[in-house]
Amino acid sequence: MTTIHTLNDAGDEARATLIFLHGLNGDAIRTWGFSTSGSQTWSDWIIKTEPKLTILSVGYRVRSSRWSGGSMSIFDRSHNILEYINSKKIAKAPIIFVCHSYGGLILKQIIRICCENEKYSYFRERLKAVIFLATPHQGSGIANFHSGLKLVTRSSHAIEELKSNAPYLEDLNRWYRETAEISETNIEVFAESLETSGVLVVNSFSSDPGIRGVRPIKIDCTHEEMARPKFEDDIRVSRLAAIIAKVTSKVDFVSSCSDENAMQFSLSRYDESRKKILLSTRKILEALKVGAPLDERPAWDFETLSSFSRSGKEVFEENLLRFNHLLIEYAAIPRGIGQAVERRRFLQETGMVGSCELIIATLSEDLI
C-alpha cells in the first residue's frame, strides 16, 4: 500500500514542496533516518534554512523477494505514486525530489508519464529539482545475483527490472537523459564509495545518469548510509539547501517583477554581486593558468545569480555549478611539487581554464 507521510506542512504558504522517495526494501521513515524520538535529521536541518517548506515522504511496497511481499513493475508503481501525490492537492509551488536508489527510477518513470499525459502537465512544469542518491540508472550487479538465486529467494519483479543493462532501464535512462538536457531541472547526483558485504551495490558507472554537465559526487558511505546524512554540514544537506534557495529565489523574483521599483532593486543587487564575483574568479583564473594550488574559491552568491534570469542564463548557472564541483576536486589535490603534474593533467582533462574564461566573459556582459 502507498502512504504519504507529511513531515512538515506549510500549507498554501509553501514556497516549495520537497518529496522523498525510498528504494528497494526501504521505508518512508527508517530509510531516511527520520525520527520521532526528538533527534534531528536532515529534514529538520532543511527546515532551518527554509521554514515555509512542505516535506513529504512516500512509502510504498517494493521488496526484493516475493516471500516478503514482492513489488509492482516500475511503470505501475510510478503511476500509482503519481496518483497518490496528485490526490494530496499540494500547494502551487515548485516541487523538489530526493530519491534513494530504486526511488530514482520510479521518479524518472513518473516524469515520463507526465510528459506523455497532459493530465499531469502541471506536475511536469512545477518539477524544478532532483537529487539522486545511489540510483542504479544502468541497473545493479546485485540484482543479477538475486535473479540467479530466484528459485531460493523468489526474486520480485523489481529485481528482474534492476538487472545490469536491462533493456527497460536502458530505454528509460536514454529517454530521461535526452529530456533532462533540454529541461531547466536542477539535478544533483551522489554515488556510494564503500562496499556492502564486499560489493558496491551501485557502482560508479551505474550511478551516473550520463547527463551533460552533471558530475556524480562520491560520498564515504555504503548504499544504505547514502540516504542518512549524520551531520548538518554534510554536502548532501548543503547542496539540497542550495537548490531550495535557488528554486525559491526564482519564485520571489517573478513575484517581485510586478513592482518596477522592486525589479530595479533586484537588477542592481545582481550587478553588484557580479562585480564581486568577477574579482575573485579572475584570481582563480590566474592560479589555474599556471596550475597553482588554490587558496580560495570564488565567493559565488548563487541565490543572487539565480534570481535574475535572462536569455542563456539557465545554461550559465549550470556551468557555474559544474565548474564549482571541479574546483572542489582541484583544490583537494595535495600541495607539493610532485602534485603539479597531477594538477596540470586535471586541468587538461576538464578544460577548466576555458570554462573559467567563459564564466568571466559572461559575467562581464552589460555590467553597469
DRENTIFI-488197 format. One record per residue (C-alpha): x, y, z. Coordinates in pm, whole numbers, plus 50000, padded with zeros to 5 digits. Example, Ala and Ser with C-alpha at 12.3 -4.5 7.8 and 13.67 -1.06 7.14 Angstrom:
# residues 2
<pt east="51230" north="49550" up="50780"/>
<pt east="51367" north="49894" up="50714"/>
END
This chain:
# residues 368
<pt east="50000" north="50000" up="50000"/>
<pt east="50122" north="50351" up="49918"/>
<pt east="50131" north="50605" up="50201"/>
<pt east="50241" north="50967" up="50213"/>
<pt east="50385" north="51093" up="50541"/>
<pt east="50377" north="51470" up="50599"/>
<pt east="50692" north="51574" up="50787"/>
<pt east="50620" north="51946" up="50758"/>
<pt east="50314" north="52124" up="50622"/>
<pt east="50348" north="52486" up="50512"/>
<pt east="50001" north="52486" up="50358"/>
<pt east="49925" north="52745" up="50091"/>
<pt east="50227" north="52949" up="50207"/>
<pt east="50470" north="52676" up="50095"/>
<pt east="50748" north="52817" up="49879"/>
<pt east="50835" north="52464" up="49764"/>
<pt east="50733" north="52102" up="49818"/>
<pt east="51009" north="51852" up="49898"/>
<pt east="50929" north="51484" up="49833"/>
<pt east="51140" north="51184" up="49942"/>
<pt east="51124" north="50851" up="49753"/>
<pt east="51294" north="50550" up="49915"/>
<pt east="51443" north="50248" up="49738"/>
<pt east="51428" north="49869" up="49736"/>
<pt east="51325" north="49720" up="50073"/>
<pt east="51300" north="50077" up="50201"/>
<pt east="51064" north="50267" up="50426"/>
<pt east="50926" north="50621" up="50426"/>
<pt east="51073" north="50689" up="50772"/>
<pt east="51355" north="50447" up="50855"/>
<pt east="51533" north="50474" up="50518"/>
<pt east="51597" north="50844" up="50572"/>
<pt east="51666" north="50825" up="50944"/>
<pt east="51362" north="51042" up="51014"/>
<pt east="51299" north="51013" up="51384"/>
<pt east="51010" north="51061" up="51622"/>
<pt east="51242" north="51049" up="51922"/>
<pt east="51343" north="51414" up="51904"/>
<pt east="51687" north="51371" up="51745"/>
<pt east="51740" north="51593" up="51440"/>
<pt east="51769" north="51461" up="51085"/>
<pt east="51822" north="51633" up="50755"/>
<pt east="51453" north="51722" up="50723"/>
<pt east="51495" north="51931" up="51041"/>
<pt east="51814" north="52090" up="50911"/>
<pt east="51648" north="52184" up="50581"/>
<pt east="51355" north="52345" up="50764"/>
<pt east="51605" north="52573" up="50939"/>
<pt east="51710" north="52714" up="50602"/>
<pt east="51354" north="52739" up="50463"/>
<pt east="51067" north="52721" up="50717"/>
<pt east="50795" north="52761" up="50452"/>
<pt east="50858" north="52419" up="50304"/>
<pt east="50617" north="52127" up="50278"/>
<pt east="50804" north="51797" up="50322"/>
<pt east="50651" north="51465" up="50221"/>
<pt east="50795" north="51114" up="50236"/>
<pt east="50633" north="50846" up="50020"/>
<pt east="50613" north="50488" up="50142"/>
<pt east="50535" north="50200" up="49905"/>
<pt east="50582" north="49824" up="49878"/>
<pt east="50896" north="49734" up="49683"/>
<pt east="51055" north="49413" up="49813"/>
<pt east="51340" north="49213" up="49663"/>
<pt east="51165" north="48882" up="49733"/>
<pt east="50811" north="48766" up="49679"/>
<pt east="50839" north="48594" up="50017"/>
<pt east="50826" north="48940" up="50178"/>
<pt east="50562" north="49094" up="49953"/>
<pt east="50722" north="49141" up="49611"/>
<pt east="50663" north="49455" up="49406"/>
<pt east="50479" north="49615" up="49117"/>
<pt east="50660" north="49697" up="48796"/>
<pt east="50835" north="50036" up="48785"/>
<pt east="50569" north="50167" up="48544"/>
<pt east="50274" north="50055" up="48758"/>
<pt east="50425" north="50182" up="49083"/>
<pt east="50516" north="50516" up="48924"/>
<pt east="50160" north="50570" up="48806"/>
<pt east="50033" north="50462" up="49148"/>
<pt east="50255" north="50709" up="49336"/>
<pt east="50177" north="50990" up="49092"/>
<pt east="49806" north="50949" up="49159"/>
<pt east="49862" north="50948" up="49536"/>
<pt east="50066" north="51269" up="49516"/>
<pt east="49801" north="51418" up="49287"/>
<pt east="49535" north="51341" up="49548"/>
<pt east="49728" north="51537" up="49813"/>
<pt east="49648" north="51865" up="49634"/>
<pt east="49980" north="52017" up="49735"/>
<pt east="50042" north="52391" up="49714"/>
<pt east="50107" north="52552" up="49377"/>
<pt east="50479" north="52575" up="49438"/>
<pt east="50798" north="52426" up="49288"/>
<pt east="50849" north="52053" up="49351"/>
<pt east="51185" north="51902" up="49451"/>
<pt east="51254" north="51528" up="49477"/>
<pt east="51517" north="51343" up="49681"/>
<pt east="51543" north="50983" up="49558"/>
<pt east="51737" north="50693" up="49705"/>
<pt east="51836" north="50403" up="49481"/>
<pt east="51527" north="50244" up="49314"/>
<pt east="51329" north="50558" up="49405"/>
<pt east="51521" north="50746" up="49136"/>
<pt east="51399" north="50501" up="48870"/>
<pt east="51043" north="50549" up="48994"/>
<pt east="51080" north="50926" up="48959"/>
<pt east="51219" north="50906" up="48604"/>
<pt east="50918" north="50698" up="48502"/>
<pt east="50685" north="50947" up="48678"/>
<pt east="50840" north="51228" up="48473"/>
<pt east="50794" north="51026" up="48155"/>
<pt east="50427" north="50968" up="48233"/>
<pt east="50382" north="51341" up="48297"/>
<pt east="50544" north="51430" up="47965"/>
<pt east="50316" north="51192" up="47776"/>
<pt east="49988" north="51280" up="47953"/>
<pt east="49851" north="51635" up="47961"/>
<pt east="49658" north="51547" up="48277"/>
<pt east="49985" north="51580" up="48466"/>
<pt east="50131" north="51879" up="48280"/>
<pt east="50112" north="52088" up="48599"/>
<pt east="50341" north="51839" up="48773"/>
<pt east="50594" north="51845" up="48491"/>
<pt east="50601" north="52225" up="48490"/>
<pt east="50645" north="52252" up="48868"/>
<pt east="50922" north="51992" up="48896"/>
<pt east="51233" north="52207" up="48943"/>
<pt east="51499" north="51985" up="49102"/>
<pt east="51603" north="51624" up="49161"/>
<pt east="51869" north="51473" up="49386"/>
<pt east="51967" north="51116" up="49300"/>
<pt east="52129" north="50918" up="49583"/>
<pt east="52298" north="50599" up="49453"/>
<pt east="52034" north="50541" up="49187"/>
<pt east="52117" north="50243" up="48959"/>
<pt east="52048" north="50415" up="48626"/>
<pt east="52211" north="50121" up="48444"/>
<pt east="52096" north="49851" up="48687"/>
<pt east="52284" north="49667" up="48961"/>
<pt east="52500" north="49357" up="48966"/>
<pt east="52334" north="49265" up="49294"/>
<pt east="52008" north="49221" up="49104"/>
<pt east="52178" north="48975" up="48866"/>
<pt east="52295" north="48778" up="49170"/>
<pt east="51948" north="48772" up="49326"/>
<pt east="51792" north="48674" up="48994"/>
<pt east="52030" north="48380" up="48966"/>
<pt east="51902" north="48256" up="49302"/>
<pt east="51535" north="48314" up="49225"/>
<pt east="51443" north="47952" up="49299"/>
<pt east="51560" north="48015" up="49657"/>
<pt east="51475" north="48383" up="49704"/>
<pt east="51170" north="48404" up="49475"/>
<pt east="51301" north="48730" up="49325"/>
<pt east="51041" north="49002" up="49279"/>
<pt east="50953" north="49198" up="48966"/>
<pt east="51176" north="49480" up="49094"/>
<pt east="51484" north="49254" up="49094"/>
<pt east="51416" north="49143" up="48737"/>
<pt east="51396" north="49507" up="48622"/>
<pt east="51711" north="49602" up="48813"/>
<pt east="51946" north="49366" up="48627"/>
<pt east="52254" north="49537" up="48484"/>
<pt east="52187" north="49676" up="48136"/>
<pt east="51824" north="49561" up="48141"/>
<pt east="51652" north="49683" up="47820"/>
<pt east="51381" north="49867" up="48015"/>
<pt east="51636" north="50062" up="48221"/>
<pt east="51845" north="50145" up="47915"/>
<pt east="51539" north="50283" up="47736"/>
<pt east="51422" north="50480" up="48042"/>
<pt east="51766" north="50629" up="48105"/>
<pt east="51817" north="50720" up="47740"/>
<pt east="51481" north="50899" up="47737"/>
<pt east="51548" north="51078" up="48067"/>
<pt east="51899" north="51185" up="47962"/>
<pt east="51769" north="51343" up="47641"/>
<pt east="51480" north="51509" up="47825"/>
<pt east="51689" north="51637" up="48116"/>
<pt east="51946" north="51802" up="47890"/>
<pt east="51683" north="52032" up="47737"/>
<pt east="51489" north="52099" up="48057"/>
<pt east="51555" north="52353" up="48331"/>
<pt east="51553" north="52093" up="48609"/>
<pt east="51836" north="52121" up="48861"/>
<pt east="52000" north="51781" up="48903"/>
<pt east="52247" north="51659" up="49166"/>
<pt east="52390" north="51306" up="49172"/>
<pt east="52564" north="51132" up="49463"/>
<pt east="52739" north="50794" up="49450"/>
<pt east="52843" north="50548" up="49720"/>
<pt east="53210" north="50459" up="49760"/>
<pt east="53203" north="50196" up="50038"/>
<pt east="53112" north="49832" up="49984"/>
<pt east="52820" north="49647" up="50140"/>
<pt east="52917" north="49289" up="50231"/>
<pt east="53216" north="49311" up="49998"/>
<pt east="53049" north="49469" up="49693"/>
<pt east="52931" north="49807" up="49569"/>
<pt east="52555" north="49778" up="49537"/>
<pt east="52552" north="50056" up="49274"/>
<pt east="52887" north="50113" up="49105"/>
<pt east="53019" north="50442" up="48967"/>
<pt east="52911" north="50364" up="48611"/>
<pt east="52551" north="50285" up="48702"/>
<pt east="52510" north="50579" up="48943"/>
<pt east="52594" north="50824" up="48662"/>
<pt east="52286" north="50915" up="48453"/>
<pt east="52514" north="51042" up="48176"/>
<pt east="52365" north="51391" up="48164"/>
<pt east="52592" north="51657" up="48017"/>
<pt east="52717" north="51893" up="48288"/>
<pt east="52612" north="51665" up="48577"/>
<pt east="52904" north="51505" up="48758"/>
<pt east="52835" north="51248" up="49036"/>
<pt east="52982" north="51331" up="49377"/>
<pt east="53119" north="51031" up="49565"/>
<pt east="53035" north="51001" up="49934"/>
<pt east="53219" north="50800" up="50201"/>
<pt east="52927" north="50572" up="50279"/>
<pt east="52758" north="50243" up="50194"/>
<pt east="52443" north="50210" up="49986"/>
<pt east="52207" north="50227" up="50284"/>
<pt east="52401" north="50508" up="50454"/>
<pt east="52361" north="50722" up="50141"/>
<pt east="52007" north="50817" up="50250"/>
<pt east="52101" north="50911" up="50608"/>
<pt east="52340" north="51207" up="50647"/>
<pt east="52465" north="51221" up="51004"/>
<pt east="52561" north="51587" up="51028"/>
<pt east="52405" north="51919" up="50942"/>
<pt east="52706" north="52029" up="50737"/>
<pt east="52703" north="51714" up="50519"/>
<pt east="52735" north="51803" up="50150"/>
<pt east="52407" north="51624" up="50071"/>
<pt east="52225" north="51855" up="50312"/>
<pt east="52406" north="52171" up="50199"/>
<pt east="52351" north="52100" up="49828"/>
<pt east="51981" north="52037" up="49889"/>
<pt east="51958" north="52362" up="50085"/>
<pt east="52132" north="52547" up="49799"/>
<pt east="51892" north="52403" up="49542"/>
<pt east="51592" north="52500" up="49753"/>
<pt east="51729" north="52854" up="49784"/>
<pt east="51785" north="52871" up="49410"/>
<pt east="51438" north="52743" up="49323"/>
<pt east="51254" north="52962" up="49575"/>
<pt east="51453" north="53274" up="49485"/>
<pt east="51324" north="53247" up="49128"/>
<pt east="50970" north="53235" up="49261"/>
<pt east="51037" north="53550" up="49465"/>
<pt east="51185" north="53727" up="49164"/>
<pt east="50887" north="53651" up="48940"/>
<pt east="50656" north="53786" up="49209"/>
<pt east="50865" north="54100" up="49252"/>
<pt east="50860" north="54179" up="48880"/>
<pt east="50508" north="54322" up="48917"/>
<pt east="50667" north="54611" up="49102"/>
<pt east="50901" north="54811" up="48877"/>
<pt east="51098" north="54957" up="49169"/>
<pt east="51149" north="54614" up="49323"/>
<pt east="51271" north="54483" up="48990"/>
<pt east="51524" north="54765" up="48954"/>
<pt east="51649" north="54691" up="49305"/>
<pt east="51697" north="54324" up="49213"/>
<pt east="51890" north="54412" up="48897"/>
<pt east="52113" north="54650" up="49093"/>
<pt east="52182" north="54386" up="49358"/>
<pt east="52258" north="54135" up="49084"/>
<pt east="52515" north="54361" up="48914"/>
<pt east="52690" north="54445" up="49243"/>
<pt east="52716" north="54073" up="49315"/>
<pt east="52856" north="54009" up="48968"/>
<pt east="53132" north="54266" up="49019"/>
<pt east="53244" north="54099" up="49341"/>
<pt east="53231" north="53755" up="49182"/>
<pt east="53435" north="53876" up="48885"/>
<pt east="53722" north="53986" up="49109"/>
<pt east="53750" north="53654" up="49291"/>
<pt east="53701" north="53449" up="48971"/>
<pt east="53983" north="53637" up="48795"/>
<pt east="54215" north="53546" up="49083"/>
<pt east="54115" north="53182" up="49040"/>
<pt east="54188" north="53202" up="48666"/>
<pt east="54540" north="53333" up="48734"/>
<pt east="54609" north="53031" up="48955"/>
<pt east="54461" north="52782" up="48707"/>
<pt east="54667" north="52915" up="48416"/>
<pt east="54989" north="52815" up="48597"/>
<pt east="54849" north="52506" up="48769"/>
<pt east="54898" north="52655" up="49114"/>
<pt east="54723" north="52531" up="49431"/>
<pt east="54405" north="52717" up="49527"/>
<pt east="54391" north="52920" up="49846"/>
<pt east="54027" north="53016" up="49796"/>
<pt east="53718" north="52954" up="49586"/>
<pt east="53505" north="53226" up="49424"/>
<pt east="53256" north="53382" up="49663"/>
<pt east="52968" north="53295" up="49432"/>
<pt east="52630" north="53416" up="49551"/>
<pt east="52423" north="53152" up="49371"/>
<pt east="52096" north="53285" up="49513"/>
<pt east="52151" north="53630" up="49365"/>
<pt east="52270" north="53492" up="49031"/>
<pt east="51969" north="53261" up="49012"/>
<pt east="51721" north="53538" up="49087"/>
<pt east="51794" north="53716" up="48761"/>
<pt east="51720" north="53504" up="48453"/>
<pt east="51785" north="53650" up="48111"/>
<pt east="51830" north="53463" up="47783"/>
<pt east="52100" north="53198" up="47820"/>
<pt east="52141" north="53241" up="48196"/>
<pt east="51999" north="52894" up="48274"/>
<pt east="52287" north="52733" up="48084"/>
<pt east="52527" north="52974" up="48255"/>
<pt east="52405" north="52871" up="48600"/>
<pt east="52454" north="52502" up="48518"/>
<pt east="52809" north="52579" up="48403"/>
<pt east="52870" north="52760" up="48731"/>
<pt east="52758" north="52459" up="48934"/>
<pt east="52968" north="52217" up="48728"/>
<pt east="53274" north="52443" up="48750"/>
<pt east="53222" north="52475" up="49125"/>
<pt east="53229" north="52095" up="49163"/>
<pt east="53550" north="52079" up="48956"/>
<pt east="53708" north="52348" up="49175"/>
<pt east="53637" north="52136" up="49483"/>
<pt east="53817" north="51841" up="49324"/>
<pt east="54105" north="52058" up="49204"/>
<pt east="54150" north="52219" up="49545"/>
<pt east="54163" north="51872" up="49704"/>
<pt east="54480" north="51779" up="49511"/>
<pt east="54760" north="51791" up="49773"/>
<pt east="55018" north="52067" up="49761"/>
<pt east="55376" north="51994" up="49667"/>
<pt east="55600" north="51993" up="49363"/>
<pt east="55513" north="51631" up="49286"/>
<pt east="55145" north="51719" up="49257"/>
<pt east="55194" north="51990" up="48995"/>
<pt east="55176" north="51728" up="48719"/>
<pt east="54851" north="51595" up="48863"/>
<pt east="54702" north="51945" up="48868"/>
<pt east="54801" north="52012" up="48507"/>
<pt east="54657" north="51675" up="48399"/>
<pt east="54329" north="51752" up="48576"/>
<pt east="54310" north="52096" up="48412"/>
<pt east="54370" north="51950" up="48068"/>
<pt east="54110" north="51673" up="48107"/>
<pt east="53837" north="51900" up="48242"/>
<pt east="53900" north="52214" up="48036"/>
<pt east="53868" north="52426" up="48349"/>
<pt east="54071" north="52720" up="48219"/>
<pt east="53842" north="52764" up="47918"/>
<pt east="53533" north="52725" up="48138"/>
<pt east="53663" north="52988" up="48378"/>
<pt east="53733" north="53231" up="48093"/>
<pt east="53379" north="53174" up="47960"/>
<pt east="53229" north="53241" up="48303"/>
<pt east="53426" north="53565" up="48332"/>
<pt east="53317" north="53675" up="47985"/>
<pt east="52954" north="53602" up="48061"/>
<pt east="52966" north="53783" up="48395"/>
<pt east="53122" north="54085" up="48226"/>
<pt east="52838" north="54133" up="47977"/>
<pt east="52646" north="54461" up="48010"/>
<pt east="52781" north="54550" up="48354"/>
<pt east="52681" north="54900" up="48457"/>
END
